[in-house]
């Protein structure tokens, strides 16, 4: 694309820096001195990228790239994008050739496309700055969208993540804040470079670029610290019982894998991740003589244990940022037929994410050792999930679980043609009776 573009669009002389002393004409040296200057600026802007959770990096090099697009046109933008996006890991040979090719392509192709959009819509009047600014905003939007699509495809090929999940997640959504600040900043850099006194004026924009980068870095660090704090809290709860160590971590992983199979949104995946870590936080309020009891619980002890989802929701309730996780924490022990707790919801009354977490929680509990029994095999646990699908578990969630890596190489019994579903009579009966605990022999009987 760069070669084809260079054959059609010569580099605009407005990008030139006077080197040879001839003010009346722009020489080849002047033009390439300007290109070299913007390559250096872009290299600096790309040198300290912000690393997202899955390895994707975000840099503030958009502003100088769009400034080049305004000043030098598509060919100059392509050259600066090609060289200016060089990563120090590439120079050290830590990235394979196809990774280097992909990294430069997902910058160069959108940069050239954005420059073409600017050139097409800026008009012929160089004094019409309003139209030029609007064209720059359009070109930057083109760059952002194409870059986002290409990065999403790389993530899809490399990690198997869906494009929708990557685009809608919180970290990616905040990239749009970069668009709102970097697009006009790039245009201002171009204007100052051309009319504001020379190339040195563009260097004055280093401070706002650095400030933008620091703000985004702080956002990522705060999210990471929040996640680590949640993980530490979950670990503290799990460590009260040596037999449930790492339980919440594994439930989180299983829940997210099921959620991906069910194609939930990125926000729902985040709620599954944090809800999976915190689903048992209410056990902080369960006395040790109940929580650590190795024998069968009495009716009163079972009632105390069954209160932990409500306690967990009460503990997390004051944290506004965890509002999406509250239904997951409170309702992850509801049964599909309405005989669960604490609110005896049934069927679709149970929040979808809580139904997903219930399956993940049951599978992890069944495949882990307990003082009163040995862990079930994966095949045995899957058989229990199938057996209680439509009674305790949402059949759709069980079907999604079977498609995850947790059920790989496990013989799965054929799905029954008819599955029990919640009935109106069951709904009335559950309200009239007191709930003393799970049905004996069900997976939930082992979750305490």
C-alpha positions as CSV (number, residue, x, y, z in Angstrom):
1,X,0.0,0.0,0.0
2,X,2.8,2.4,0.8
3,X,4.5,1.8,-2.6
4,X,1.2,2.2,-4.5
5,X,0.4,5.4,-2.5
6,X,3.9,6.9,-3.2
7,X,3.4,6.4,-7.0
8,X,0.1,8.4,-6.9
9,X,0.6,11.0,-4.1
10,X,3.9,12.9,-3.9
11,X,5.0,14.2,-0.5
12,X,3.5,17.6,0.1
13,X,6.3,20.2,0.4
14,X,4.5,21.8,3.4
15,X,6.2,19.2,5.5
16,X,9.7,20.4,4.5
17,X,12.3,22.0,6.8
18,X,14.6,24.5,5.2
19,X,18.1,23.0,5.2
20,X,19.9,24.2,2.0
21,X,19.2,27.9,2.7
22,X,17.1,28.4,-0.4
23,X,13.8,30.0,0.8
24,X,12.4,30.2,-2.8
25,X,12.1,26.5,-3.4
26,X,11.8,23.2,-1.6
27,X,14.5,20.7,-2.4
28,X,14.6,17.0,-1.9
29,X,16.8,17.4,1.2
30,X,14.3,19.9,2.7
31,X,11.4,17.5,2.2
32,X,13.1,14.5,3.7
33,X,14.4,16.6,6.6
34,X,10.8,17.3,7.4
35,X,9.9,13.6,7.1
36,X,12.9,12.7,9.3
37,X,11.8,15.2,12.0
38,X,8.3,13.7,12.2
39,X,9.7,10.2,12.3
40,X,11.7,11.2,15.3
41,X,8.7,12.8,17.0
42,X,6.6,9.6,16.3
43,X,9.4,7.4,17.6
44,X,9.4,9.3,20.9
45,X,5.6,9.2,21.2
46,X,5.6,5.5,20.5
47,X,8.5,4.7,22.9
48,X,6.4,4.5,26.1
49,X,3.1,2.7,25.1
50,X,0.5,1.8,27.7
51,X,0.2,-1.9,27.9
52,X,-3.4,-3.3,28.2
53,X,-4.3,-6.5,30.0
54,X,-4.0,-8.8,27.0
55,X,-0.7,-7.5,25.6
56,X,-2.2,-4.9,23.3
57,X,-0.4,-1.5,23.5
58,X,-1.8,2.0,23.2
59,X,0.5,4.9,22.3
60,X,0.0,8.7,21.9
61,X,1.6,8.7,18.4
62,X,-1.8,9.3,16.8
63,X,-1.3,13.1,17.2
64,X,2.0,13.3,15.2
65,X,0.8,10.8,12.7
66,X,-2.3,13.0,11.9
67,X,-0.1,16.1,11.9
68,X,2.0,14.4,9.2
69,X,-1.2,13.4,7.3
70,X,-2.2,17.1,7.3
71,X,1.2,18.4,6.3
72,X,2.7,15.8,4.0
73,X,-0.3,13.8,2.7
74,X,-0.8,10.0,2.5
75,X,2.8,9.0,1.4
76,X,4.5,11.0,4.2
77,X,2.0,9.5,6.7
78,X,2.8,6.0,5.5
79,X,6.6,6.5,5.7
80,X,6.4,8.0,9.2
81,X,4.0,5.3,10.4
82,X,6.3,2.6,9.0
83,X,9.5,3.8,10.6
84,X,8.0,5.7,13.6
85,X,6.1,2.7,14.9
86,X,9.4,0.7,15.4
87,X,9.4,-1.1,18.7
88,X,12.7,-1.6,20.6
89,X,11.7,-5.3,21.0
90,X,11.9,-5.6,17.2
91,X,15.4,-4.2,17.2
92,X,16.4,-6.8,19.8
93,X,14.9,-9.7,17.8
94,X,12.3,-10.5,20.5
95,X,9.4,-10.3,18.0
96,X,9.2,-12.7,15.0
97,X,9.1,-11.3,11.5
98,X,5.4,-11.9,11.0
99,X,4.7,-10.1,14.3
100,X,6.8,-7.1,13.2
101,X,5.0,-7.1,9.9
102,X,1.6,-7.2,11.6
103,X,2.6,-4.5,14.1
104,X,3.6,-2.1,11.4
105,X,0.7,-2.9,9.1
106,X,-1.9,-2.2,11.7
107,X,-0.4,1.3,12.0
108,X,0.6,2.1,8.4
109,X,-2.6,1.0,6.7
110,X,-5.0,3.1,8.9
111,X,-2.5,6.1,8.8
112,X,-2.6,6.1,5.0
113,X,-6.3,5.7,4.9
114,X,-6.8,8.5,7.4
115,X,-4.5,10.8,5.3
116,X,-6.6,9.9,2.2
117,X,-9.7,10.9,4.1
118,X,-8.2,14.2,5.1
119,X,-7.0,15.0,1.6
120,X,-10.5,14.1,0.2
121,X,-12.5,16.4,2.5
122,X,-10.2,19.3,3.4
123,X,-11.0,21.3,0.3
124,X,-8.7,23.4,-1.9
125,X,-8.8,26.6,0.1
126,X,-5.8,26.5,2.5
127,X,-7.3,29.4,4.6
128,X,-10.4,27.4,5.4
129,X,-9.1,26.1,8.7
130,X,-12.6,25.0,10.0
131,X,-13.0,22.6,7.1
132,X,-9.4,21.4,7.5
133,X,-10.0,20.7,11.2
134,X,-13.2,18.8,10.4
135,X,-11.3,16.8,7.8
136,X,-8.6,16.0,10.4
137,X,-11.2,14.8,12.8
138,X,-12.7,12.6,10.1
139,X,-9.2,11.3,9.1
140,X,-8.4,10.5,12.7
141,X,-11.7,8.7,13.1
142,X,-10.9,6.6,10.0
143,X,-7.5,5.8,11.5
144,X,-8.9,4.8,14.9
145,X,-11.6,2.6,13.4
146,X,-9.3,0.8,11.0
147,X,-6.6,0.4,13.6
148,X,-9.2,-1.0,16.1
149,X,-10.5,-3.5,13.5
150,X,-7.0,-4.7,12.6
151,X,-6.0,-5.1,16.3
152,X,-9.2,-6.9,17.0
153,X,-8.5,-9.3,14.2
154,X,-5.0,-10.0,15.5
155,X,-6.4,-10.7,19.0
156,X,-9.0,-13.0,17.4
157,X,-6.4,-14.9,15.5
158,X,-3.9,-15.0,18.4
159,X,-6.1,-15.6,21.4
160,X,-9.4,-16.7,20.0
161,X,-11.2,-13.7,21.6
162,X,-14.2,-12.4,19.8
163,X,-14.0,-9.0,18.0
164,X,-17.0,-7.7,19.9
165,X,-15.4,-8.6,23.3
166,X,-12.3,-6.7,22.5
167,X,-14.0,-3.6,21.1
168,X,-16.6,-3.3,23.9
169,X,-14.3,-3.9,26.9
170,X,-13.7,-1.0,29.2
171,X,-10.0,-0.5,28.4
172,X,-10.7,-0.3,24.6
173,X,-13.7,1.9,25.1
174,X,-11.6,4.5,26.8
175,X,-9.4,4.6,23.7
176,X,-12.1,6.9,22.3
177,X,-11.0,9.5,24.9
178,X,-7.7,9.6,23.0
179,X,-9.6,10.4,19.8
180,X,-11.3,13.4,21.5
181,X,-7.9,14.8,22.6
182,X,-5.3,13.6,20.1
183,X,-7.2,14.5,16.9
184,X,-7.4,18.3,17.5
185,X,-3.9,18.2,19.1
186,X,-2.5,16.7,15.9
187,X,-4.1,19.4,13.8
188,X,-2.7,22.1,16.1
189,X,0.8,20.6,15.8
190,X,0.5,20.8,12.0
191,X,-0.7,24.4,12.1
192,X,2.0,25.5,14.4
193,X,4.6,23.7,12.4
194,X,3.6,25.4,9.2
195,X,2.6,28.9,10.3
196,X,3.6,29.2,14.0
197,X,7.3,29.9,13.6
198,X,9.0,26.6,12.5
199,X,9.6,23.1,13.4
200,X,10.6,23.8,17.0
201,X,7.0,24.9,17.8
202,X,5.8,21.3,17.3
203,X,8.1,20.3,20.2
204,X,5.9,22.4,22.5
205,X,3.2,19.8,22.2
206,X,5.4,17.2,24.0
207,X,3.9,18.1,27.4
208,X,0.2,17.6,26.5
209,X,1.1,14.3,24.7
210,X,3.0,13.1,27.8
211,X,0.1,14.2,30.1
212,X,-2.3,12.2,27.9
213,X,-0.1,9.2,28.1
214,X,0.2,9.5,31.9
215,X,-3.6,9.9,32.4
216,X,-4.3,6.7,30.4
217,X,-1.5,4.8,32.2
218,X,-3.1,5.9,35.6
219,X,-6.5,4.6,34.4
220,X,-5.0,1.2,33.5
221,X,-3.1,1.0,36.8
222,X,-6.2,1.9,38.8
223,X,-8.1,-0.9,37.1
224,X,-5.3,-3.4,37.7
225,X,-5.0,-2.4,41.3
226,X,-8.8,-2.8,41.7
227,X,-8.7,-6.2,40.2
228,X,-5.7,-7.2,42.4
229,X,-7.5,-6.0,45.5
230,X,-10.6,-8.0,44.7
231,X,-8.3,-11.0,44.1
232,X,-6.6,-10.5,47.4
233,X,-10.0,-10.3,49.2
234,X,-11.1,-13.5,47.5
235,X,-7.9,-15.3,48.4
236,X,-8.4,-14.2,52.1
237,X,-11.8,-15.8,52.1
238,X,-10.6,-19.0,50.5
239,X,-7.7,-19.3,52.9
240,X,-10.1,-19.6,55.8
241,X,-10.7,-23.2,54.6
242,X,-7.6,-25.1,53.4
243,X,-9.8,-27.2,51.2
244,X,-11.1,-24.2,49.2
245,X,-7.8,-22.6,48.4
246,X,-7.8,-21.0,45.0
247,X,-11.5,-22.0,44.6
248,X,-12.6,-18.5,43.7
249,X,-9.8,-18.1,41.1
250,X,-10.9,-21.3,39.4
251,X,-14.6,-20.4,39.5
252,X,-13.7,-17.0,37.9
253,X,-11.8,-18.7,35.1
254,X,-14.5,-21.3,34.4
255,X,-17.3,-18.7,34.5
256,X,-15.5,-16.5,32.0
257,X,-14.9,-19.4,29.6
258,X,-18.6,-20.3,29.8
259,X,-19.5,-16.6,29.2
260,X,-17.3,-16.5,26.1
261,X,-19.1,-19.6,24.7
262,X,-22.4,-17.9,25.3
263,X,-21.1,-14.7,23.6
264,X,-21.9,-12.4,26.5
265,X,-20.7,-8.8,26.3
266,X,-17.3,-7.5,27.5
267,X,-19.0,-5.8,30.4
268,X,-20.7,-9.1,31.4
269,X,-17.4,-10.9,31.1
270,X,-15.9,-8.4,33.5
271,X,-18.9,-9.0,35.9
272,X,-18.3,-12.7,35.7
273,X,-14.6,-12.2,36.4
274,X,-15.1,-10.0,39.5
275,X,-18.3,-11.8,40.6
276,X,-16.5,-15.1,40.3
277,X,-13.8,-13.8,42.6
278,X,-16.2,-12.4,45.1
279,X,-19.1,-14.9,45.0
280,X,-18.1,-16.4,48.4
281,X,-17.1,-13.1,50.1
282,X,-20.1,-13.5,52.4
283,X,-18.5,-16.5,54.1
284,X,-16.5,-13.9,56.0
285,X,-19.6,-13.7,58.2
286,X,-20.0,-17.5,58.7
287,X,-18.6,-18.8,62.0
288,X,-15.6,-21.2,61.8
289,X,-17.5,-24.0,63.6
290,X,-20.0,-24.0,60.6
291,X,-17.6,-23.1,57.7
292,X,-14.9,-25.6,58.7
293,X,-17.2,-28.4,59.9
294,X,-16.3,-31.7,58.2
295,X,-19.5,-33.5,58.9
296,X,-23.1,-33.0,57.8
297,X,-24.5,-29.6,58.8
298,X,-27.5,-29.4,61.0
299,X,-30.6,-27.5,59.9
300,X,-29.6,-24.4,61.9
301,X,-26.0,-24.6,60.5
302,X,-27.3,-25.0,57.0
303,X,-29.5,-21.9,57.4
304,X,-26.4,-20.0,58.6
305,X,-24.3,-21.2,55.7
306,X,-27.1,-20.4,53.2
307,X,-27.0,-16.8,54.3
308,X,-23.6,-16.1,52.8
309,X,-24.9,-14.9,49.4
310,X,-27.0,-12.2,51.2
311,X,-24.0,-11.3,53.4
312,X,-21.8,-11.1,50.4
313,X,-24.2,-8.7,48.6
314,X,-24.4,-6.6,51.7
315,X,-20.6,-6.4,52.0
316,X,-20.2,-5.4,48.3
317,X,-23.3,-3.2,48.1
318,X,-21.6,0.1,49.1
319,X,-19.0,-0.3,46.3
320,X,-20.7,1.5,43.4
321,X,-18.2,0.1,40.9
322,X,-19.3,-3.4,41.7
323,X,-23.0,-2.9,41.2
324,X,-23.1,-5.2,38.1
325,X,-21.6,-8.0,40.3
326,X,-24.3,-7.8,43.1
327,X,-26.9,-10.0,41.3
328,X,-24.2,-12.6,40.6
329,X,-23.1,-12.7,44.2
330,X,-26.6,-12.8,45.7
331,X,-28.2,-15.3,43.3
332,X,-25.4,-17.8,42.5
333,X,-27.2,-20.5,44.6
334,X,-30.6,-20.1,43.0
335,X,-32.0,-23.2,41.4
336,X,-33.5,-23.3,37.9
337,X,-36.6,-25.0,39.3
338,X,-37.0,-22.4,42.1
339,X,-35.9,-24.4,45.1
340,X,-32.6,-22.5,45.6
341,X,-31.8,-19.7,47.9
342,X,-31.9,-16.9,49.1
343,X,-34.9,-15.6,47.0
344,X,-36.1,-18.8,45.4
345,X,-36.0,-17.4,41.9
346,X,-36.7,-19.8,39.0
347,X,-35.8,-20.0,35.3
348,X,-35.2,-16.7,33.7
349,X,-35.9,-14.9,36.9
350,X,-32.4,-15.8,37.9
351,X,-29.9,-13.3,36.4
352,X,-28.1,-14.9,33.5
353,X,-24.6,-14.3,34.9
354,X,-25.7,-15.9,38.2
355,X,-26.8,-19.0,36.3
356,X,-23.4,-19.2,34.6
357,X,-21.6,-18.8,37.9
358,X,-23.7,-21.5,39.5
359,X,-22.5,-24.1,37.0
360,X,-18.9,-23.0,37.3
361,X,-19.1,-23.1,41.1
362,X,-20.7,-26.6,41.2
363,X,-18.2,-28.0,38.7
364,X,-15.2,-26.6,40.6
365,X,-16.6,-27.9,43.9
366,X,-17.3,-31.4,42.5
367,X,-13.8,-31.7,41.0
368,X,-12.0,-30.6,44.2
369,X,-11.2,-32.7,47.3
370,X,-13.2,-32.2,50.4
371,X,-12.6,-33.6,53.9
372,X,-15.7,-35.8,53.6
373,X,-15.1,-37.0,50.0
374,X,-12.7,-37.4,47.2
375,X,-12.9,-35.2,44.1
376,X,-15.1,-36.5,41.2
377,X,-13.5,-37.0,37.8
378,X,-14.4,-34.5,35.1
379,X,-16.6,-37.1,33.4
380,X,-18.5,-37.8,36.7
381,X,-18.9,-34.0,37.4
382,X,-20.2,-33.5,33.8
383,X,-22.7,-36.3,34.3
384,X,-24.0,-34.6,37.5
385,X,-24.4,-31.3,35.6
386,X,-26.3,-33.1,32.9
387,X,-28.4,-35.0,35.5
388,X,-29.5,-31.8,37.2
389,X,-29.9,-29.7,34.1
390,X,-33.3,-28.2,34.2
391,X,-33.6,-28.9,37.9
392,X,-30.7,-27.1,39.5
393,X,-28.8,-25.7,36.5
394,X,-29.9,-23.8,33.3
395,X,-29.6,-26.4,30.5
396,X,-28.3,-23.7,28.1
397,X,-25.4,-22.9,30.5
398,X,-24.6,-26.6,30.9
399,X,-24.5,-27.0,27.1
400,X,-22.1,-24.0,26.9
401,X,-19.9,-25.5,29.6
402,X,-19.6,-28.7,27.6
403,X,-18.1,-26.7,24.7
404,X,-15.3,-25.2,26.9
405,X,-11.8,-26.6,27.4
406,X,-12.9,-27.9,30.8
407,X,-14.9,-30.6,29.1
408,X,-12.3,-31.5,26.4
409,X,-11.8,-35.2,25.8
410,X,-14.6,-36.1,28.2
411,X,-17.4,-38.4,27.1
412,X,-20.6,-36.5,27.2
413,X,-23.9,-38.4,27.5
414,X,-26.4,-37.5,24.8
415,X,-28.7,-34.7,25.8
416,X,-32.2,-35.9,26.7
417,X,-34.9,-35.0,24.3
418,X,-37.1,-33.7,27.0
419,X,-35.8,-31.7,30.0
420,X,-37.6,-30.8,33.1
421,X,-38.6,-27.1,33.3
422,X,-39.9,-25.0,36.1
423,X,-43.7,-25.3,36.3
424,X,-46.3,-23.0,37.8
425,X,-47.2,-25.5,40.4
426,X,-43.5,-25.7,41.5
427,X,-43.4,-22.0,41.7
428,X,-46.4,-21.9,44.1
429,X,-45.1,-24.8,46.1
430,X,-41.7,-23.3,46.7
431,X,-43.2,-20.2,48.2
432,X,-45.2,-22.3,50.7
433,X,-42.4,-24.5,52.0
434,X,-39.4,-23.6,54.1
435,X,-36.0,-24.3,52.5
436,X,-33.7,-26.4,54.7
437,X,-31.0,-27.0,52.2
438,X,-30.2,-28.6,48.9
439,X,-31.6,-31.9,47.7
440,X,-29.4,-34.7,49.1
441,X,-27.0,-36.0,46.5
442,X,-27.2,-32.9,44.4
443,X,-24.0,-31.0,43.4
444,X,-25.0,-28.1,45.7
445,X,-24.9,-30.4,48.7
446,X,-21.1,-30.2,48.3
447,X,-20.7,-26.5,47.9
448,X,-20.6,-25.6,51.5
